[in-house]
Amino acid sequence: KEIIAINGSSPAFIYLYAQAFVEYAKSVDIDETVARDLFAKSLIGSAKMITDSGKSLDELIEMVSSKGGTTIAGLEKLREGGLPKAVEECCKACTKRAYELSK
């Protein structure tokens, strides 16, 4: 049941993440359709790198992060905002609910 958060429910979590980027784009006057398309292409490219590059996730993050650059600034805010912990809690809640539903 632990796999459900990683494989079964994760599309909804990814859509929520994408939605936040698209909402930001709209707030700075970037067309929603353009933002959705650009973000989707980023997801596709990122997924391909995860599956095909042979690199660890840490290596992939480092590859696209320039010291002192824009990506580092954004990553710091995601970490400060508790993204890794929020994902952990999300997965735990999903797993807990899967066990409850299986009773």
N, C-alpha and C positions, 0 to 999 in steps of 0.2 A: 504493500500500500504506500510505502514511502516514495515510490517512483511517480505517483500521481501528480505531485507538485512540479516535478521536473518535466514530465512528458505529457500528462493529460490536461492539466490546468494551465500550464505555462503560456499557451497562446493568448489567453485572456490577460495575463500579467504583462506580456509583451505589448499587447494592444493598448493597455493602460499607459505604459511607458511611452509608446508612440503618440498617444493622445496628448500627453503632457507636452511633448515637443511641438506637436502641431498647434496646440493652444498657445504656446509661447510664440510660435511663428506668426499666428494671426494677430497677437497682441502688438507685434512690431511691424504690422502691415505686409507680411509675406502671405501671398495667396495660399489658401488652405490646400488646394489641389496640388500646387507646386510643392508645398511643404510635405504633404503625404507621399508624393512620388519620390522626392529626394530622400526622405527618411526611410522609405521602403527599400530604396536602392542601397542605402547605407546598411540596413539590416541584412540584405541579401549578400552584399560583399563581406560583411563581418562574419556571417554564418559560414560562408565559403572559406574564409581564412581559418576559422575555428576547425572546420572539418578537413581542410586540405593542406594547411601550411606545415603541420607537424610541430608547431610552436606551442608553448604553454600560454595560458591566458595572460600571465604576467608579462611574458615576452611580447605578446601582441599589443598589450596596453603600452608597453615601453616603446614599441615601434612607431606608434602614432602620437606619442607625447614628447614634444620638445621641451627641454629644461626651461622653466620660466615662461612657457608659452600658454596659449589659450586653453589647450586641452588639460594641462596640469591644473590651471585655475578652476576649470569645471569639475575635474575629478576631486579636487580638494573639497569643493562645496557638496558634491554627492556624498563623500565620506563623512563630512561634518554633519550633514543632514541625516545620517544614519542609514543610507541605502543598503549596505550589506546586512545590517541587523534587521531592517524591515523585510528584506527578502527572506532571511532565516525565519522570522516570525510568520511570514506568509506561508512558507513551506510547512512549518510545524502545524499551523492552523488547518491547512489543507489535508495533511496526513491525519490529524486528529479527527477531522470530520469524516474522512474515508473509513476510519475504524468505527466511528459511531454508526455510519450508514450500513456497515457490514454486519451489524448485530441483529 
